Structures are given as structure tokens and as C-alpha cells.
């Protein structure tokens, strides 16, 4: 979509993806991803799949995914779940109104200049100068612009939706670079404390979830400068 918004799937080798799936604890509907994983990934390799970009292209549409299943002999239900998993590495842009704590007036001002989601905002807040310019043009407090910048940055990481972006930000681990250098155990404790206090979500998350976010964040381009 936008330059450097997502991780570079070409730099995500198939064996790294396999390792991540092997070490994961997927929800019931995705446990099929771990079934016969060695054999199935050998088949993927035999079809010329070397990285996540190759896989994403091969499974780009439901029709292509069905054709790939037929060509490879892999179960269609497995391929469709695999397609969803690959696409999750390219998280959809978040509508800014989904982030907790953002003033309606701020959202209205951004909306008036065509900025409705994180992909729109990402294009124009990469540097300090960019953010100062946006604050002047929209008459939004620079601190609010910075807050949205950090939420945008965090939301580029797989698994970090608008609610968890807010919890991460409140923890002080408020951008991709910081997240990539954080200890999972320490951060997990902070996130739990913040959520218990502010009641952002009833969803349960475990330390392993945080560790996976940290691993993926290391692949996300450092495109926003603070």
C-alpha cells in the first residue's frame, strides 16, 4: 500500500514463517496450520515458495488459493487458513476513531483534510517537520499529533489493533523501535497492570502474545523518526 508501511514480505523466509507457526499456540480454527507442517512446507518449497511474498502472491485471491491447492495437492481448507495467516502480516489500516482516547474534535479536523486512517496519517507524519506542519495546518495540538503518530506506528505490527496500540503506548513502549528492544516478560506485566486499571479490553492475552509482537516488530521498517 504505502511505502514502508508494512514489513517486506520478501525478507521473511519461508523457514522463519514455519518456525513461528511451530512455536505458536493458535486458536482452534487455526490449529490446522501446525498439522503435518514439515511435509506441507516441503510441498510449498517444491512449488517455488521461498518467502512470504511468494506465498502471498500465490494465494492472493480465493480463486488463486483454490488453484494452488489443486496444483499442490494440499487441502483447500488448509490453504485458505494459510492465506489468512499470511495476510495478517499486512494489517489493515486502522480507522483513527477506533483508538481509545482520541478527541472527537481532533478526528473531525483530520477528517476535513482527508485523513481517516493510519495509512493516510502515515504518509504525512514520518518526521518532526511533517508533524509540525500538520499541526499548523489542522490547528491540532502537536502533542495529539505525536500521540496519533505513535499509535499509527504501533498498529503496523501484526496482532496490535487499536485497543492494544493504546495499551502499548500507555506502557511507555510507544513505538516500533522501542517494542523491538523490549523484554517480553517485563512488558507483559506492564500491559496487564495498565489494562486492569483502565479496563480497555476484556480479551485475554498471554506473555507469548507479547513475545510474538516483539519478534514481528523487528521486521517492521523504521519509517517514522522521533
N, C-alpha and C positions, 0 to 999 in steps of 0.2 A: 504494500500500500504506500506508505510514506517512507522516505529514505531513512534507514537505521531505526525505524520504529520497532521492528521485530528482530529476533535472533536470525542469524544467517543459517538457514537450514542446510546449506551446502557444507558448512563447517561442523555439522552434527553427524558424526559417523554412525552407520547402522549398528555397529557393535556397542557403541555407547548407549544408544537407544535401547538395545536388547538388555544391557546391564541394568539400566534404570528400571525397565519393566520387571526384570528378575528380582530386584531388590524392593519393589513396590508392594504395597498392600492394597490392591484395588478394591473398589466397591463391587458387590456381587455381579452387577451387569457387565463388568469389565474383567472379571477373573479369567475369561476365555483367552485374554492376551498372554497369559502365562502357560496355557496348555500347549504341550509339545513345542515349547519355544525354540529349542535348539534345532529341531527338524524344520520348523516353519521358517526360521530365519535363514537357514541354509537354502531353502527354496527361493526366498526373496533375493538372496545374493546371486543365485543362479539365473535370475531374471534381470540381472544388471543393476540391482538396487545397492548403492554404496552409501547413501546418506539419506537424511530426512527429506531433502529437497527432491531426490529421485523418487522417493516413496510418495511424497505429496503430489507430485506431477502425475504419477501413475494412477493415483486414486483420486484425482482432482474432482471428479463428479461421480454421483452414484452410478451412472452408466459405465464410466471408465472402471470404477471399482468392481462392478459386476463382470465386466470383460476380463479384468485382471484375475479375478477369482477363477473364471472358467479356463483361462490360459495357464494359470499356475497350478490348478488343482486344489488350491486352498479353499476351505469352506467359506461360502459367501457371508455368513453371519460373522465369522472371524474377521474377514476383510473389511466389512462395514464398521465394526468396532475399532479396528486398527486405523481406519480412515479418520474417525472421530478423534482418536488419541493424537494422531499426527497434527490434525487441525487445531488441537488445543494448545499447541506450541505457538500458534498465531492468534492470541486472544483478541476477540472483537473489541474495538474501541468502546470505552465506557461513556455513556451519556453523563455529562457533568452533574446533572441533577441527582444522580444516583449516589454521589458521595455524601455521607453524613456531614452536617455542619456547615454547608456552603450557603451563604445568604442568598435569598431569592433575588434581591436587587443586583447582586453580582452576576447571577445566572442570566438575568434579563439583559444586562449591559453586554455580556459576552454574546448572547443570542442575537442581539441587534446588529452585531458585526459579523455574524455567520459562524460563530464558534459555539458548537453544541456538544462536542465530544472530545475525548482525549487526543484523537488523531488530528482534529482541527487545531487544537491548542498546541500540540507537539511541534507543529511546523513553525510556530512563532514565539516560542519561549526557551529556545535552546541556550541562549547566552544572557548575561546580565543586561546587556544593552537591549536585547529583544524584549526582555521583561519590563524594563523601564519605559520603553516605547509603548508597549501595550497598556501599561498602567496609565500613561499620559493620555493615550487615545480614548480609553474607555472610562477614565476617571475612577478606576478601581484602586483601592489601597494596594501598594506594592507588596505588602505582607500577604494579602489574599492571593495575589498573583503567584507569589512564591509557594504558598500552600497548595494551590492547584497544580503548580509545576511539579512538586514532589509527588502528589497523588497520581499525576499523569505518568511520571517516571516509574513508580512502583507498579502501576497497573499494566505495564508492558511485560511483567513477569507472569508466566503461566501459573495458574491457580490463585493469583492475587486479584480478586474482584474489588469492587468499590468499598465494601464494608471492611475487608481485610486490609486494603490500602490505608484506610483511616486508622486502623489499629496499629499497623506498622509505623505509620507516621507519628502517632502519639507516643510510640515507644522510643522515639529518637532514631530509630533505624529508618530514616525517611527518604532514602533514595537508593537506586540500584547499586551504586558503588559501595555504599555502607553495608547494604544487605549481603553483598558478595563476600565481605570480610568478617561477617558476624558469626559468633559461636551459636549453634542451633539450640543447645540446652539453655544458655543464658537468655537468648531472645525469646524462646518459648515461654519461660517463666514470666517475662515481662508482658508478653501478649495476653497470657491468661489473666494476669492481675488487672490489666487495663480493661479487658472485656468484662471481667467480673464486676469491676467498678462502674463502667459506663453502659453495660448491657447492650452492646452493639449488635450482637447476634446470639442466637440460641444454638447455632451449629457447633458441633464438637470438632475440635481439631487436636492433633497429637504432635509430639515433638518431631516425628518422622515427616509430617507435612511441612513443617518449617524447614527441616533439613533439605527437603526436595526443592523448596522455593530458593534456598540459598544456592544449591547446585545449579539450577537453571539460570539464576541471576548472573552467574559468572559468564554466561554465553550472550547475555543481552548487551547490545552495543552501548558504550558510554557516549551518548549523543547529547546529553544535557549537561551544561557546565555551570558550576555554582561559584 
